[in-house]
Amino acid sequence: MSEETDDPVPEVNKEDKSDDKKKEKLAAKFSLISGEEVLIATKPSVFAFFSMYVLAVVVGLVHYSFNALELADDPDNWILASLKGMIDTDIGRAIGFPILIMLVAWFNRWVNISTSGRWYTSSLILIALFPFLLAMNGLIGDWFFADGEYPLSFIPDSYAYELMGVVWTIVLILFTTHYTRSFNYAVTSDGIIFKRQFLMSRSQRRMLYDNITEVNLSQGPIGTMLRFGSVLPMTASGLGLGDESVGISAAAGMAPAVDDNDNAATVATKGLFKLIFGILTAQRTIRSLRPDPSNCFYNISKPDVVKQMINEMHKEKSQSSQLGELKDLLAQSLDKKEDD
């Protein structure tokens, strides 16, 4: 009677299963080609857009300072007394606060940092116009609908500065957090991938190792202390960096042009609008190239590891390396023939 021996059932390696699922997830996330493998997947550090968080706090402080000045007793300083006299009226409050926020928006554009883009500039303009529109809504109701029912009377005509300061600060912080998470980067066996998916927009760019001519590492003082920085792969065409060189003339040129048929009042109005638009949207001109989050590994953690990996893969995949290997093979083949 033969004894039945059960073959040992191979145990399923849970780590291998999880690794396979992870690879499949990364392949779908970065739309990898057949045979391509992700070596490093990363994204911007939580401190990547630190200046955006600072600007969110500044907006909250402007709200608080404006409300504190309105509620304070008459100050001895003539500057503060003049400001308080201006904002003690409805029109003054409707104009004074937007001026303060517009000054913040102008300075933010002028310094030309990560918060100087169109998204944050548009947000600051919206924040500036919000109390002005509320005040105008109340004045329209008082002036034109004093004896009748105003259809927009349900909209409040007062602006709660302290409360809205907290609200706008939280909104801007959440906006910045979502913006930071919209970028994803990968170093693969065939190239490097930059992916961006923000709100309704989406973009993805692949850079092959053969096209890379230089790999730079950029770290500021804060990045050096907190171990984050930008890795900037450059191509022969200069792709990989964003060139920011917007000045007053370029911004003002976007304003409406003056028509020859316009009368003097219209020309003056358009000229004033063009001047204001140019001042508010002007940026300090920068001639040097700067990192673009959509085209580089922007403020990632452990940038040295990513740079080293790109350099190694570039050496392995570059044409010069392949030509060197072909030369060695030909030399070995000739040596072998001579020995024969």
MARLOZA-42763 format. One record per atom (N, C-alpha, C, CB): x, z, y. Coordinates in steps of 0.001 Angstrom, whole numbers, plus 500000, padded with zeros to 6 digits. Glycine has a CB too. Layout:
<rs>
XZY/...
</rs>
This chain:
<rs>
500857500000498810/500000500000500000/500891500000501236/499031501235500007/500742498956501961/501620498820503139/501084499651504290/501746497338503569/502010500249504952/501628501052506113/501481500148507337/502675502170506382/500382500370508010/500148499588509233/500865500256510399/498622499453509533/501680499485511019/502429500013512181/501905499337513437/503984499775512028/501535500136514343/501042499613515628/502219499306516546/500077500628516308/502207498082517082/503254497736518046/503033498534519316/503263496208518351/504097499009519889/503944499780521123/503357498924522236/505290500357521563/502315499451522849/501668498730523956/502510498919525214/500194499235524187/502952497830525810/503783497972527009/502991498599528155/504341496607527439/503600499573528767/502946500240529886/502995499347531121/503611501605530175/501877499341531828/501791498545533043/502504499285534171/500309498254533417/503430498632534755/504176499229535854/503344499169537124/505531498516536054/502906500318537582/502062500366538769/502814499899540010/501535501776538982/504127500181540053/504901499766541221/504981498252541305/506307500367541176/505145497584540136/505183496123540132/503856495535540589/505531495605538740/502751496171540167/501436495691540584/501259495823542097/500329496462539853/501657496959542610/501513497170544053/502412496218544836/501841498627544419/503613495940544291/504510494998544960/503918493595544973/505881494985544273/503300493196543855/502684491872543795/501540491752544790/502180491581542383/500725492813544895/499613492789545846/500131492734547281/498712494022545653/501215493458547503/501802493455548841/502332492069549195/502929494494548936/502996491417548222/503515490070548462/502390489075548716/504359489608547277/501302489194547951/500160488309548152/499530488515549530/499117488539547058/499455489764549943/498879490076551246/499741489512552372/498720491592551410/501066489646552237/501976489119553248/501948487591553267/503403489618552994/501844486987552064/501786485529551983/500552484989552704/501780485075550516/499421485670552537/498200485247553213/498267485538554714/496985485943552595/498896486632555078/498968487034556481/499797486061557307/499549488431556596/500930485606556736/501839484735557473/501751483269557040/503253485223557304/500780482940556178/500566481562555720/501858480959555172/500025480692556869/502438481630554196/503707481188553622/503527479916552811/504308482284552748/504589479116552735/504582477916551920/504966478284550489/505546476847552497/504820477338549590/505099477596548175/506565477987547977/504758476354547321/506782479078547261/508132479547546975/508753480393548066/509003478395546720/508076480535549200/508620481337550306/508302482808550094/508054480858551663/509220483661550501/509076485105550285/509437485849551564/509969485584549106/508647486867551886/508909487692553060/509993488710552740/507621488401553534/511061488677553519/512156489628553342/511963490867554219/513497488958553665/511531490663555440/511261491764556376/510007491423557162/512476492013557341/509051492322557201/507856492185558037/507850493342559031/506537492170557169/507680493031560299/507731494066561320/506797493710562468/509169494257561832/506675494602563420/505830494420564598/506417495233565743/504353494843564310/505958495034566981/506499495811568098/506327497311567903/505835495390569390/507298498051568400/507251499513568342/506114500032569219/508604500127568790/505709501275568961/504656501891569786/505106502035571238/504266503271569219/506431501995571463/506969502097572823/507278500727573412/508228502956572829/506885499647572723/507259498301573161/506744497982574557/506736497272572182/505501498364574836/504893498086576133/504654499399576875/503565497301575966/505704500194576968/505622501511577587/505170501417579044/506972502218577502/505617500376579754/505247500230581161/503746500028581337/506000499065581780/503079499461580325/501625499291580408/500918500642580357/501120498387579268/501419501546579526/500845502891579488/501072503612580820/501455503706578328/502246503411581413/502538504032582707/501573503507583771/504005503760583127/501322502194583751/500397501614584726/498988502149584540/500393500093584615/498570502378583298/497246502948583046/497130504337583680/496971503029581526/498191505134583581/498202506468584189/498194506358585717/499439507274583714/498916505366586250/498953505160587699/497554504845588228/499932504021588062/496806504016587509/495438503688587916/494581504948587958/494818502652586956/494732505811586963/493986507070586963/494378507968588120/494199507802585659/495682508020588450/496146508858589557/495654508333590906/497672508935589554/495558507006591047/495034506434592290/493578506845592478/495164504889592284/492796506797591387/491400507247591459/491330508721591880/490695507045590093/492154509540591248/492119510982591532/492563511265592962/493015511751590541/493622510578593414/494139510813594765/493122510390595821/495460510057594973/492443509272595579/491443508795596536/490288509780596634/490923507405596132/489846510301595508/488745511268595519/489185512591596134/488220511499594096/490438513021595835/490940514276596398/491061514184597912/492297514635595783/491488513009598411/491597512842599860/490223512853600515/492329511539600197/489232512300599834/487877512266600388/487273513664600479/486980511368599538/487574514528599491/486996515868599453/487819516896600207/486835516310598035/489045516554600604/489926517523601259/489474517798602685/491372517020601256/489941518954603211/489687519276604611/490490518331605503/490047520758604912/490162518314606791/490870517431607717/492363517776607735/490270517540609144/493227516856607309/494666517154607261/495287517092608651/495387516174606324/496449517772608791/497168517759610065/497954516464610247/498113518960610154/498393515892609147/499169514657609222/498271513520609717/499789514309607836/498737512785610753/497886511761611360/497628510589610409/498523511250612645/498587510320609514/498391509225608559/497270509578607585/499705508924607786/497358510807607007/496314511241606087/494977511402606803/496712512553605416/495027511871608070/493783512023608838/493131510666609083/494058512730610182/493952509643609350/493404508294609571/492789507746608295/494500507337610078/493491507965607173/492951507498605898/491642508199605557/493965507719604782/491614509523605819/490389510264605509/489247509822606412/490620511775605652/489536509551607703/488497509065608604/487948507713608171/489036508969610013/488817506886607572/488368505566607129/487448505664605915/489569504683606800/487784506564604979/487016506620603739/485817507561603827/487911507050602606/485578508160604999/484406509021605147/483123508207605295/484578509939606351/483248506914605509/482075506044605632/481914505214604362/482199505119606875/480694504713604144/480447503893602958/481286502622602958/478975503534602869/481346501967604127/482136500748604221/483621501053604016/481911500065605580/484072502171604579/485474502550604426/485843502791602974/485771503788605239/484960503490602251/485234503720600831/485209502411600043/484214504704600245/484280501523600419/484150500256599695/485353499352599925/482876499535600116/486045499543601055/487197498691601373/488520499408601091/487143498255602844/488574500701601376/489826501445601239/490347501499599813/489641502837601747/489457501819598872/489913501921597482/490389500576596929/488792502468596606/489629499469597127/490153498179596660/491511497826597251/489175497087596989/491748498223598515/493049497944599126/494157498670598376/493054498355600609/493904499948598017/494915500709597282/495211500077595922/494454502157597095/494163499706595183/494369499096593864/495038497721594006/493018498962593111/494663496956595035/495291495657595258/496774495813595571/494590494914596395/497142496875596285/498555497137596539/499293497425595241/498717498309597510/498641498196594349/499243498455593037/499390497139592262/498382499474592226/498347496292592306/498400494998591606/499490494111592179/497047494281591695/499632494103593495/500663493289594139/502050493758593740/500513493334595659/502289495073593797/503600495600593431/503888495343591953/503680497106593736/502857495469591112/503030495226589683/503425493769589417/501739495572588924/502836492821590149/503215491413590012/504622491171590537/502220490515590750/504948491856591621/506224491593592272/507405492039591431/506270492276593609/507311493183590743/508435493679589950/508670492835588708/508197495123589551/507635492079588274/507784491097587203/508291491730585910/508729489993587639/507506492670585369/507831493313584101/506735492980583100/507987494855584269/506692493724581990/505733493383580939/504285493552581371/505989494227579727/504027494351582415/502652494536582902/502257493509583956/502489495929583473/503153492578584264/502904491641585363/502167490385584931/504200491253586001/501715490323583701/501014489149583214/499606489050583756/500979489157581722/498944487942583391/497620487676583948/496560488644583450/497202486272583623/496725489177582198/495717490087581667/495645491363582494/496017490421580205/496783491970582785/496768493221583540/496448492982585008/498107493933583410/496913491873585556/496578491561586944/495074491361587105/497333490308587412/494460490637586180/493008490432586218/492265491760586072/492573489457585107/492783492647585199/492148493959585022/492190494777586299/492827494729583896/493336494758586997/493464495520588244/492545494962589334/494924495505588730/492424493645589403/491514493043590387/490072493438590083/491656491499590395/489702493452588792/488352493870588414/488104495325588794/488131493674586909/489092496189588550/488951497608588905/488804497769590414/490166498421588400/489533496954591175/489453497035592639/488093496585593148/490550496187593281/487518495547592538/486255494997593020/485045495829592591/486096493579592525/485166496630591550/484024497341590996/483349498253592027/484462498155589797/484059499198592684/483370500044593684/482897499251594891/484291501161594151/483602498166595245/483189497336596378/481846496667596087/484263496270596689/481703496136594864/480447495487594488/479296496484594424/480598494784593145/479574497705593948/478533498727593916/478071499087595324/479037499977593193/479047499220596236/478692499555597620/477905498425598267/479954499855598442/478321497172598028/477603496024598585/476185495940598028/478363494725598289/476024496295596749/474692496288596150/473768497289596860/474781496616594644/474299498485597169/473499499478597883/473164499046599299/474224500797597918/474143498418599986/473897497975601361/472874496846601406/475203497521602015/472925495947600441/471945494854600395/470533495411600206/472288493862599253/470417496429599321/469118497050599118/468594497723600374/469199498052598004/469484498378601139/469073499068602359/468734498085603472/470171500017602822/469481496994603563/469291496068604680/468105495108604476/470559495266604891/467983494566603291/467020493477603071/465782493889602269/467705492345602361/465838495064601636/464691495483600817/464238496887601207/465049495439599313/464278497178602482/463891498518602938/462408498779602702/464219498691604423/461583497750602824/460139497916602674/459628497463601310/459424497151603757/460466496923600485/460031496416599183/460916496935598067/460030494894599177/460557496513596865/461300496979595703/462508496068595474/460390497016594444/463666496681595426/464904495934595203/465096495746593695/466133496674595838/465247494510593211/465335494287591759/466576494909591110/465325492808591479/467613495172591906/468837495765591350/469002497217591779/470062494958591779/467887497872592067/467965499261592525/468424500222591426/466616499702593052/468314499789590169/468740500654589064/470259500795588999/468219500106587741/470989499925589682/472459500008589691/472871501045590728/473116498609590002/473691502027590357/474106503050591332/474971502436592428/474876504190590628/474820502964593645/475620502459594756/476825503335595059/474766502336595987/477016504384594264/478170505272594446/479116505135593254/477711506752594613/480365505402593502/481420505235592498/482059506601592242/482499504185592969/481920507094591004/482497508394590645/483987508210590366/481769509013589400/484818508494591370/486242508150591285/486967508898590166/486920508443592608/486771510209590077/487487510977589054/487056510556587647/487246512484589251/485740510419587436/485240510019586125/485712508609585763/483707510089586098/485582507675586713/485986506301586439/487506506184586291/485493505377587551/488242507079586932/489695507084586730/490053507386585288/490357508102587649/489349508373584709/489569508696583297/489132507534582404/488806509981582912/487967506942582737/487440505831581927/488394504645581941/486056505396582442/488845504242583126/489729503077583221/491076503350582565/489934502679584686/491574504587582668/492842504922582008/492721504785580505/493281506343582369/491626505298579935/491415505187578490/491253503729578074/490181505998578063/490493502960578873/490287501536578551/491612500782578555/489308500887579555/492453501023579556/493741500329579638/494681500749578515/494398500596580987/494634502025578110/495477502481577001/495031501826575701/495427504021576871/493716501775575460/493205501112574259/493526499615574286/491683501327574132/493411499016575464/493751497601575623/495217497358575271/493464497135577064/496105498226575752/497539498087575473/497833498281573994/498345499091576299/497163499253573366/497366499487571934/496954498274571118/496581500716571473/495812497696571457/495352496493570750/496296495319570996/493925496122571190/496792495202572219/497729494121572557/499036494276571770/498019494109574082/499500495504571616/500735495739570855/500558495352569395/501160497212570958/499405495671568831/499158495369567416/498863493895567163/498006496201566910/498698493112568211/498362491701568023/499570490864567614/497763491139569294/500774491417567703/501985490684567356/502495491119565977/503075490902568429/502846490153565150/503442490410563838/504569489415563607/502377490314562704/505688489913563084/506868489084562875/507329489201561427/508004489490563843/507996488151560946/508498488151559565/509798487362559481/507446487556558596/510715487884558679/511917487159558274/511709486763556825/513231488025558462/511673485471556549/511377484989555200/512603484298554604/510170484023555220/512433483853553377/513530483161552700/513781481771553277/513235483050551216/512822481223554042/512969479877554597/513079479837556116/511813479040554175/512700480891556801/512750480888558257/512207482190558815/511968479706558819/511902482178560097/511319483351560754/509977482946561359/512281483927561854/509038483882561384/507660483604561801/507257484586562892/506679483693560593/506654484047563953/506090484855565034/504593484597565065/506756484521566420/503801485640564865/502349485500564829/501727486387565902/501792485863563428/500733485819566589/500019486558567639/498526486280567511/500536486162569063/497731487351567445/496280487231567351/495663488276568266/495783487406565875/495242487818569453/494744488731570480/493398488236570986/495755488858571651/492382489107570876/491020488776571248/490601487487570541/490890488632572785/490281486423571278/489823485183570660/490933484140570516/488690484604571468/492149484469570901/493265483530570828/494162483847569635/494081483562572129/494778482805569092/495630482978567924/496743481937567951/494807482869566617/497952482340567633/499076481410567569/500071481887566517/499764481276568953/500760480921565917/501796481238564924/502891480189565017/501202481296563472/504099480629565020/505245479731565157/506281480047564093/505868479844566564/506814478993563480/507841479130562453/509137478494562971/507384478465561105/510232479209562816/511538478701563215/512436478663561985/512168479578564345/512915477470561632/513793477316560476/515212477752560831/513786475855559977/515948478208559824/517289478719560073/518233477631560583/517851479336558808/518010476375560171/518858475279560633/518775475073562140/518477474000559928/517635475440562729/517427475220564166/517987476344565031/515955475061564451/518397477440564413/518900478589565173/520350478357565558/518762479897564357/520636478515566834/522011478358567330/522650479690567724/522025477417568524/521820480680567987/522346481960568457/521303483048568242/522752481880569951/521748484259567909/520852485402567733/521344486524568639/520796485866566231/520515486924569603/520880487958570564/520080489230570314/520658487462571997/520666490346570692/520006491644570612/519936492240572001/520747492596569640/518730492613572446/518529493168573776/517928494566573659/517618492249574626/518638495551574216/518172496944574207/518417497573575569/518884497764573096/517374498178576132/517540498935577362/517921500373577062/516265498890578193/518067501202578103/518431502616577886/517416503362577016/518565503329579228/516107503142577279/515076503816576479/515091503297575056/513680503618577102/515253501979574896/515313501391573561/516493501888572757/515370499898573660/517632502100573417/518813502614572723/518575504036572236/520043502568573643/517927504855573063/517657506243572676/516618506337571566/517191507042573881/515573505509571648/514470505576570684/514607504568569552/513160505355571391/515727503845569508/516045502912568423/515028501776568311/516119503660567104/514775501107569411/513994499875569356/514609498881570331/512485500137569692/514376497608570062/514949496562570895/514411495207570472/516480496580570817/514811494169571197/514327492821570949/515423491975570316/513835492176572250/515067491261569256/515967490304568620/515523488911569040/515969490459567054/516436488155569650/516095486890570282/516807485725569596/516451486928571767/516161485051568637/516757483858568039/516611482675568992/516099483540566673/517720482006569299/517706480879570219/517869479576569459/518808481026571271/517234478522569974/517400477176569430/518148476316570446/516019476541569075/518505475119570039/519242474224570933/518424473853572157/519658472965570192/517106473821572017/516225473474573136/515929474661574042/514927472909572614/516420475852573689/516186477035574502/514960477814574120/516083476652575908/514251477397573051/513073478129572614/513484479475572040/512280477318571578/512613480452572237/512897481799571764/512883482804572880/514220481839571070/512934482311574136/512896483188575292/511900482647576295/514290483329575927/511317483547577074/510403483120578128/511106483117579465/509174484023578180/510974482057580217/511592481953581529/510536482226582593/512241480555581734/510647483368583286/509677483757584299/510264483475585673/509286485254584158/509730482503586371/510254482143587687/509107481786588632/511248480962587574/508078482641588678/506927482412589546/507173483089590884/505621482938588893/507038482365591962/507268482905593291/506053482763594174/508444482230593932/506198483106595461/505073483071596393/504557481649596575/505481483660597745/505455480688596714/505022479319596957/504232478763595794/506210478437597233/504662479090594557/503938478598593392/502576479241593281/504731478849592130/502486480531593571/501202481223593471/500250480763594554/501397482731593556/500761480588595767/499901480163596855/499410478746596665/500623480282598165/500201477934595978/499804476554595743/498615476424594840/500929475795595172/498244477498594132/497091477452593253/495778477631594019/497217478516592184/495840478027595280/494638478254596074/494008476925596474/494964479091597323/492723476938596860/492046475699597221/492723474982598381/490608475983597571/492807473681598282/493429472880599338/492444472674600484/493906471514598783/492989472393601650/492166472171602838/491820470695602934/492895472651604125/490534470411603115/490062469033603237/490142468599604701/488606468894602698/490454467317604922/490562466798606286/489218466829607017/491105465373606262/488112466780606290/486775466756606895/486261468137607269/485803466106605953/486983469188606904/486530470544607204/486644470821608703/487346471580606400/485724471664609200/485799472054610598/486831473165610775/484420472508611111/487039473592612032/488092474564612334/487847475896611643/488195474776613835/486580476343611596/486261477636610968/486542477601609469/484784478008611216/486154476480608853/486389476353607416/487878476301607107/485697475103606869/488623475565607938/490077475477607750/490719476852607875/490700474508608774/490291477624608872/490848478966609076/490512479882607911/490326479572610383/489269479784607415/488857480620606285/489662480291605039/487365480443606003/489813478980604759/490589478582603580/492060478967603719/490466477074603351/492581478851604946/493968479234605170/494191480722604942/494389478860606574/493242481559605425/493350482998605225/493236483351603748/492275483730606027/492274482698603056/492113482945601628/493379482553600860/490900482171601086/493964481420601253/495184480956600589/496329481945600792/495586479569601115/496436482487601999/497485483455602286/497297484725601469/497509483785603772/496041485256601458/495767486481600692/496002486246599202/494316486961600933/495517485116598700/495691484793597277/497170484677596923/494959483482596926/497946484047597801/499371483899597539/500106485227597520/499988483000598566/499741486128598449/500394487439598505/500057488272597278/499983488190599775/498772488270596869/498347489105595748/498899488606594416/496833489159595686/499072487306594268/499517486757592987/500996486425592967/498728485525592658/501729486774594020/503150486445594070/503943487339593138/503682486569595495/505019486797592607/505951487559591790/507366487325592296/505829487168590297/508201488337592107/509609488196592439/510236487154591516/510347489558592323/510900486171592100/511469485084591308/512636485591590467/511927483933592218/512605485254589179/513654485659588243/514288484407587654/513086486580587115/515569484268587812/516272483090587333/516774483249585903/517426482780588246/516898484468585431/517416484697584078/516286484607583059/518115486074583984/516658484264581823/515689484193580736/515355485594580250/516227483331579576/514086485788579873/513638487101579436/512904486988578113/512741487750580494/512884488063577304/512196488010576005/510709487746576155/512404489308575247/510186486884575301/508765486585575257/508215487149573944/508499485036575379/507241488067573983/506739488677572741/506223487669571725/505641489646573062/505818486473572180/505288485463571265/506379484646570590/504359484540572004/507617484751571084/508694483893570585/509949484649570198/509042482875571612/509836485943569991/510987486731569544/510485488007568883/511941487063570733/511387488755568291/511054490054567701/511088491069568845/512060490453566525/509948491256569512/509903491983570773/509855493493570541/508695491538571597/510892494189571011/510961495656570975/510514496225569627/510102496246572089/511152495775568557/510854496254567217/511732497444566868/511041495136566194/511319498231565892/512138499331565409/513266498783564537/511281500351564622/514422499431564586/515609499039563816/515945497553563996/515393499344562330/516198497122565220/516482495701565449/517788495244564822/516517495419566924/518752496169564615/520033495796564009/519838495247562600/520978497002563976/518908495855561848/518661495410560470/518090493991560473/517689496384559743/517165493715561390/516553492387561470/517584491350561894/515368492393562454/518411491677562867/519439490742563318/520418490429562194/520188491310564528/520836491460561449/521767491248560348/521154490352559276/522184492586559740/519881490551558975/519218489734557960/519122488275558411/517816490290557659/518776488053559684/518688486682560200/520048486001560145/518151486676561643/521099486731560513/522443486148560474/522853485775559046/523462487128561071/522530486640558097/522886486357556703/522123485140556177/522599487582555818/520810485075556482/520027483941556021/520435482661556739/518542484208556225/520808482763557997/521276481589558732/522572481058558131/521479481928560216/523467481948557757/524720481530557126/524463480864555781/525654482730556946/523503481408555044/523210480870553712/522490479524553786/522365481863552919/521584479365554772/520749478171554828/521276477093555769/519370478550555241/522281477406556560/522750476440557550/523446475266556877/523697477111558547/523476474131557556/524094472925557019/525595473084556853/523799471744557915/526226473811557758/527673474001557643/528035474743556374/528207474753558850/527213475748556009/527465476474554772/527258475589553556/526568477692554685/526192474771553600/525934473871552478/527014472808552354/524573473209552634/527512472312553490/528604471340553445/529874471973552895/528866470762554839/530078473241553241/531249473931552692/531167474086551188/531402475291553333/529971474431550691/529796474551549249/529982473190548562/528403475129548928/529467472113549183/529638470769548622/531106470375548595/528834469742549428/531835470730549630/533269470447549681/534007471176548573/533845470840551040/533644472447548342/534284473207547265/533984472592545907/533824474666547290/532727472128545705/532365471503544436/533137470209544213/530867471229544390/533304469402545279/534063468162545158/535526468444544866/533935467331546428/536063469479545508/537462469832545258/537663470288543823/537920470928546221/536713471099543317/536803471545541922/536693470364540959/535705472576541618/535818469389541308/535637468214540437/536914467379540410/534438467347540918/537560467206541571/538815466449541610/539918467156540862/539246466209543039/540013468438540993/541012469207540264/540815469090538763/540965470666540681/539549469088538360/539249468989536933/539663467619536369/537749469231536690/539420466562537162/539787465218536740/541308465075536635/539221464180537718/542042465683537581/543497465627537521/544039466356536295/544096466222538785/543418467465535940/543856468208534753/543612467395533489/543126469562534661/542490466632533483/542193465818532305/543173464660532196/540750465289532361/
</rs>
